[in-house]
């Protein structure tokens, strides 16, 4: 079996058919109930009373079907500050009214070291998330801003994601934010769109089905094998082929739901 870390490497092989199965799971169980499952993006107000309604447009439907939304798990209302030593920090503007305890928020959210910021004077904030996506054939994930949803309070900066192959490099996602206007608060309410996940497949016209999967021993072992690599090398993409050689043939095992009669 050859999963391939590049679509170009699949030339000459038999193209897949039917929907592409993408699995997702949370890599933590504690407080997992607060995290929303991925949702396919659909028009919020679908006006189908007119034949020319945008919600009936095949191009709109096709675009929306390729994006899956992740919602914010808890309220964020943050101010960028510097401590007495001038080090960057965050202040929770919700204070005692915050739904999340200060210690838990510090565990999940932090400002990266200033020398690692992409642009001078523009802080990078990272929110650790437990979402992991996995596939048993070549699939790339693209993590992008929720550009199809209107925000009453626009972000005071930009979201930047990434692109990597989930079939050989399943890892927990990180929400990264560059705070361009630090005079404004970063506010995201629980349940608001946090980002989209878009999946690249071959052939490109295949549909994508995203469903929760079992965290099997094989999946746990493989995740352990590749975890933490970013702490030891700068270019983790160089490890994809090595990871592929250690990968079990099958990792996507859908969760079995017990149906009530």
Secondary structure, DSSP 8 states (H G I E B T S, - for coil): ----SSGGGGTTS----S-EEEEEEES--TTGGGS---EE---SS---SSTT-GGG-HHHHHHHTTEEEEE-SS-EEEEEEE-TT--EEEEETTGGG-SS-HHHHHHHEEE--GGG-SBTTBEEEEEE--EEEEESS--EEEEE--TTS--SS--SSEE---EEETTT-----EEEEEES-TTS-EEE-TTSEEEEEEEE-SSTT--EEEEEB---HHHHHHHHHHTTGGGT-S-GGGGHHHHHHH--S----B-------
